Amino acid sequence: MQRIYLDNGATSYPKAPLVGDAVKHFIENVGSNVNRSGYALTQTAEEIVFATREEIGHLFNFAQSENVIFTLNVTYALNFLVQGILQPGDHCIVSSMEHNAVMRPLMQLRERGVEFSRVPCDKKGRLRPQDLYKYIRTNTKLVVMTHASNVCGTILPVEEVGKICADNKLIFVVDVAQTAGILPIDYKKIKAHALAFTGHKGLLGPQGVGGFLLEDSIASTMCTLISGGTGSLSEYEEQPPYLPDKFEAGTLNLPGIYGLHAALKYINKVGIDYIREKEMHLAKMLLAGLGNIRGVRVVGLMGIQGRTAVISVDFKGYDNADVAYRLDKYYGIKTRCGLHCAPSAHRTLGTFPQGTVRFSPSHFNTEKEIKITLSALHKALKDLGGTG
Ligand SMILES: Cc1ncc(COP(=O)(O)O)c(C=O)c1O
């Protein structure tokens, strides 16, 4: 059976060309660690790790490559930032569209005396930046926000929020899991203090590598979540205070970084504009087709302005899980059904607890695949007793 992969919001498939080759090359021909031994292969690996930090910096208009920290994924990155910045007695502000990668660390911190407030977004996932003012307190230290919803694709106004944070001396952390590699992201324009990214979604790299970049002023006052060997300052039992070593204890995922390096080179070559245009063209087709099917409620924005290509659908009168199951079993169409690790976003959108079926194309999908998906959806709904 054909495979039509529309689950890029979860993880991208296929990966960028040459990602697999780069991972294989590291495993079969390089194999050495970085920062630990002095032979030539170590230096080759060190060069690729450094070049990858530079590519990430270039992508986000961030000049300090040594302040690009690698972790396993954005969940780890957000945990480093949120748990490293907030101390008992501090207050944090988030939007009501956050992923559990933000909410769960905050719930954990609440046990330790950290408070947080949720700025409500509207039923389409939009945030009014000025609403932030209602939640700023004397002990507010941090604002954490996703750049775009992983449930319905709505883009949050991070530049306006960044300005409010700067005016009120608040630290601003942005989760770019759903936008890196897909939207142009300018660290300076956003006025963020840190960005957290993951390598396996829009960055088209392998799973197991992500990270964050941050300003010196934040890094120096932040404690690290994990400490241990770095291959540097080995005579001391304390963690090195400088970057990236302060936050990179233990051996890095070097095969993953080689893969991510290849992916970033690809993104650079084809350009974010091309990727965005192609994705939004497919999203437009999908949205138009979905609008013509009875029983389909697209959750969030119906047009392509202000959103990414992540599209969530609630099938009124059907069990969403049945629809997703049929699409996969009979037509090979891969979507993601449920709450997408973002119960707060679903509550905001009015789709809790039933969740939605999420279609998330990438620029590797084709018009033909979207047409097949829409026709399969008509058939699947008919088979489930609807009029299709
Ligand atoms: C907005 C957002 N934040 C965080 C995450 C967590 O990503 P990862 O599993 O790569 O840590 C995701 C992915 O589902 C996401 O969409």
The ligand as an SDF file (V2000), in Angstrom:
LIG
                    3D

 16 16  0  0  0  0  0  0  0  0999 V2000
    5.3890   22.9980   20.5250 C   0  0  0  0  0  0  0  0  0  0  0  0
    6.0940   21.7570   20.9540 C   0  0  0  0  0  0  0  0  0  0  0  0
    6.9030   21.8000   22.0360 N   0  0  0  0  0  0  0  0  0  0  0  0
    7.5700   20.7110   22.4530 C   0  0  0  0  0  0  0  0  0  0  0  0
    7.4890   19.5080   21.7830 C   0  0  0  0  0  0  0  0  0  0  0  0
    8.2920   18.3240   22.2670 C   0  0  0  0  0  0  0  0  0  0  0  0
    9.1800   17.9120   21.2800 O   0  0  0  0  0  0  0  0  0  0  0  0
   10.2880   16.7960   21.5750 P   0  0  0  0  0  0  0  0  0  0  0  0
    9.5200   15.5240   21.7360 O   0  0  0  0  0  0  0  0  0  0  0  0
   11.1530   16.7930   20.3680 O   0  0  0  0  0  0  0  0  0  0  0  0
   10.9930   17.1720   22.8050 O   0  0  0  0  0  0  0  0  0  0  0  0
    6.6780   19.4210   20.6570 C   0  0  0  0  0  0  0  0  0  0  0  0
    6.5250   18.1510   19.9130 C   0  0  0  0  0  0  0  0  0  0  0  0
    5.5860   17.4350   20.0200 O   0  0  0  0  0  0  0  0  0  0  0  0
    5.9660   20.5720   20.2270 C   0  0  0  0  0  0  0  0  0  0  0  0
    5.1740   20.5310   19.1580 O   0  0  0  0  0  0  0  0  0  0  0  0
  1  2  1  0
  2  3  1  0
  2 15  2  0
  3  4  2  0
  4  5  1  0
  5  6  1  0
  5 12  2  0
  6  7  1  0
  7  8  1  0
  8  9  2  0
  8 10  1  0
  8 11  1  0
 12 13  1  0
 12 15  1  0
 13 14  2  0
 15 16  1  0
M  END
$$$$
